[in-house]
């Protein structure tokens, strides 16, 4: 039940174990969609499975673990723009406000 005029609770992501791409997509899916649900295995499926519907907030605890673990994965010509940066950009574009903790 959702009360009218009340903000839904933010989604929580425990980032301590986000050390590879499958772990990242699973953790995001479970946080945003529910237990056992994944947001695919790559950026294409991340874009496709987030419909951009209701605005939501994601509090990402231990985000630095993912940043360090995925730093090697560059997705653009700029070597300083990581896979995680791209994920954060996609989430923002789909209406997810991310709070890195």
N, C-alpha and C positions, 0 to 999 in steps of 0.2 A: 504494500500500500504506500502510495506517495501522497504526502500532504501538499495541498495547493499552496504555493508561495514559499515552500521550504526547499532549500538546496539539497540535492542528494549528497550522501557522504562521498568523499573522494575515493577513488580506487587506489589501492596500495600495492606497490611492487617492491618486494624484497630483492634487492639487486646483488646480494652477496654471492649468488651462484650464477650470475649472468656472465659467463666466461667464454661463450662461443655463440655463433649465430643461431643454432637450433634452440639453445637455452634462452637467448634474447627473445626470439619470436614466441616461444612457449610462455615465458614470464609475462610478456606484454598481453598475450591472449588471455591468460588466466586472470590478470589484473583487470582488464577491460571487458572481457566477455564472460568469464566464469571458469570454474575449475575444469582442468583437462582440455580447455580450448586453446588453440594456437592461432596466431595471425600469419600462418603460412611459413614458408621457408626462405623468403627473400623479399626484397623491397616491392616487387610487383604485387605479391599477395598481401603485403601489409597495406598497400594503397587500396586494393580491391576489397578487403574484408572490413576495413573501417569505412563505414558509409557516410560519415560526416553528419550523422543525425543529431541527436541531443548533445548539447555541450556537456563536457565532463572534465573533471580534474583528476590527474594522476600524480600521486606523491611517490617518487622513485627514491627509495632509501638505498644508500650505498651505490649511487650511480657511478662513482669513480671506478668501481670494479669493472664495469662494462666499458668505460672509456679506456682504461688501461688495456683490458683484454682484447678489445676490438680495434685498437689504434692502428694496427697493421693493415686493416681493410680500408682502402681508399676507394671512393666511388666516383670521384670527379678528377679533373686534371690537377686540382690543387691538392698536394700531398698533406696539407694541414686540415683538409675537410674529410672527416672520417665517416665510416658507416653509421656510427652513432649520431653524428651531426645530421646526416640525411634522415635517419629515423625520427629525430626530434623535429625536423622540418616537416616531415609527412604528418606526424601527430598534430602539430600546430595547424596544418592545412586542413585537417579533418575535424577540427574543433576540440582537440584535447589540449587542455592547459597542463603543462608538465612542470612540477615543482621538484627540482633536483635537490636531494638531501644527502 
